[in-house]
Amino acid sequence: MDTISEINWDEIWQKQMNPIASKGEDAAYWDKRACCKVGTHDNYTQELLKRIKKCSNESALDVGCGSGGVTIPLSRLMQQVTALDISPLALTAMQKEALKAGVTNIIPVVGDFSNLYLSNQIKSHDIVIASRSLPMGNLKQSLTIMNTLAKKSCYLTWTAGDNELLKNVCQILGKQYSPFPEYLIILVMLYTMGIHANLELFSSEGSCNYASLEEVVSEAIQRYTIPKEEINEELTEYVKNQLIIDNGQYHWVIKSEWALIWWDVNPKKITRLLE
């Protein structure tokens, strides 16, 4: 091979995604996650939004919006936001939170990102955002759709580095640790598409509140189908040592590293979907 453009980055991405892809592509999984009543507080959204170029008379498409953690704050800064997610329950939760916040400029859309685009059910927006939710299928197709739908710019975030907590949990359970693909693959793929994207790394810190230790352990192993009887004392003790316990409440402080990848769209060089 003479150049990086000759490498099949889609194949590399998919190979690394295969052990965990079903989690991201299954609407039932995200419906179940949307029903979790865990109290979560972090500064991720604040850190992300201060890095996005936005205008009060512009529109945004939030791909994989979940229960609206980014959508609702973003809607206060823009004219209109389309909230897209594969989980109906997540969108219902988002709409309830938007109603409480008095937000009325969000348009909810249920469905798969690629399928909705291919059936012409998504219109163009000034900016397109995939916050911690880059579609899990064909990487090049997902990036191309984002680029095609954006009038001005695209933003996506992806995990930067290993999940040390999950790695340790896997070791205790005798499971294989399957990390997400590295964010550099996204950058290189964009480069092969003729897009010279920008990269910025940032950190976020947050806490999740739980009513019991059992809830925390269940959260820690949610990626795996593990019967309760297989949860051993070593795992429980390890998880417990990660927590702050106050008045019977369990607080899990989580620090995360993120890669923000963004680019301005040149209308003359929009990369169209390939066969």
Secondary structure, 3 states (H helix, E strand, C coil): CCCHHHCCHHHHHHHHHCCCHHHHHCHHHHHHHHCCCCEEEECHHHHHHCCCCCCCCCEEEEECCCCCCCHHHHHCCCCEEEEEECCHHHHHHHHHHHHHHCCCCEEEEECCHHHHHHCCCCCCEEEEEEECCCCCCCHHHHHHHHHHHEEEEEEEEEECCCCHHHHHHHHHHCCCCCCCCCHHHHHHHHHHCCCCCEEEEEEEEEEEEECCHHHHHHHHCCCCCCCHHHCCHHHHHHHHCCEEEECCEEEEEEEEEEEEEEEECCHHHCCCCCC
